[in-house]
Structures are given as C-alpha cells and as structure tokens.
Amino acid sequence: MGKIWIIAIPLFLIITFIYWKITNEYFKNKVYGKKMFEQWGTRAFYWQGAILISGGLTVITMFFLKWGNVLTF
C-alpha cells in the first residue's frame, strides 16, 4: 500500500502544477478578470476545480499504469 502513495502524491503534484501553468493566466485574464480573480472566493473556486481535475487525472493515470503492468502492487 505504501508504494501507491510514493507514486501518487508526486504525480498529483506534477499534474496540479501543469494544470496551474496552463490555465492560470487564462482564468485570470479572460474568464474572471484581474480584479475579480484577486478575491478569495474566486481563487478558492479555481483551486477547487484544479484539485478535482488533478485528482481525477491522477486516478486515471494510476489506473492505466496498473492496467499496463507498469506498476505492480
């Protein structure tokens, strides 16, 4: 069970970082606007979505790694 966490946590952090790099400027400038994005509620909503999407992509990636016999646990 420990092997799963050693792989899943860094994978989750990497996916979250990539999502942030790709979408931060788009949401800040085009979706919400700079002034609206500075409010706590808007940023919390953005990060809630980022964590949910990153978590889902992590689960899917772990599933495919297990399915492809790359990971054995």
C-alpha positions as CSV (number, residue, x, y, z in Angstrom):
1,M,0.0,0.0,0.0
2,G,2.9,2.3,0.6
3,K,4.1,2.1,-3.0
4,I,0.9,3.7,-4.2
5,W,1.4,6.8,-2.1
6,I,5.0,7.2,-3.1
7,I,4.0,7.4,-6.8
8,A,0.5,9.0,-6.5
9,I,1.5,12.1,-4.4
10,P,4.3,13.3,-6.7
11,L,2.1,12.5,-9.7
12,F,-0.7,14.5,-8.3
13,L,1.6,17.5,-7.5
14,I,3.1,17.4,-11.0
15,I,-0.4,17.3,-12.7
16,T,-1.6,20.1,-10.5
17,F,1.5,22.2,-11.4
18,I,1.0,21.6,-15.1
19,Y,-2.7,22.5,-14.8
20,W,-1.9,25.7,-13.0
21,K,0.8,26.7,-15.6
22,I,-1.7,26.1,-18.5
23,T,-4.8,27.7,-17.0
24,N,-3.8,30.4,-14.5
25,E,-3.4,33.2,-17.0
26,Y,-6.5,32.2,-19.0
27,F,-8.7,32.3,-15.9
28,K,-7.1,35.4,-14.5
29,N,-7.4,37.5,-17.7
30,K,-10.3,36.1,-19.8
31,V,-12.7,34.3,-17.5
32,Y,-12.8,36.3,-14.3
33,G,-10.7,39.4,-14.9
34,K,-7.7,40.5,-12.8
35,K,-9.8,42.4,-10.2
36,M,-12.3,39.6,-9.7
37,F,-9.6,36.9,-9.6
38,E,-7.9,38.7,-6.6
39,Q,-11.0,37.9,-4.5
40,W,-10.7,35.0,-2.1
41,G,-13.8,33.2,-3.3
42,T,-12.9,33.3,-6.9
43,R,-9.4,31.8,-6.3
44,A,-10.9,29.2,-4.0
45,F,-13.3,28.2,-6.7
46,Y,-10.4,28.0,-9.2
47,W,-8.3,25.9,-6.8
48,Q,-11.2,23.6,-6.0
49,G,-11.5,22.8,-9.7
50,A,-7.8,22.4,-10.1
51,I,-7.6,19.9,-7.3
52,L,-10.6,17.9,-8.6
53,I,-9.3,17.8,-12.1
54,S,-5.8,16.8,-10.9
55,G,-7.1,14.2,-8.6
56,G,-9.2,12.7,-11.4
57,L,-6.2,12.7,-13.8
58,T,-4.0,11.1,-11.1
59,V,-6.5,8.3,-10.6
60,I,-6.9,7.7,-14.3
61,T,-3.1,7.7,-14.8
62,M,-2.6,5.3,-11.9
63,F,-5.3,3.0,-13.4
64,F,-3.6,3.0,-16.8
65,L,-0.2,2.4,-15.2
66,K,-1.6,-0.6,-13.3
67,W,-3.5,-1.8,-16.3
68,G,-0.4,-1.7,-18.5
69,N,1.6,-3.7,-15.8
70,V,4.0,-0.8,-15.3
71,L,3.1,-0.7,-11.6
72,T,2.7,-3.9,-9.6
73,F,1.3,-3.7,-6.1
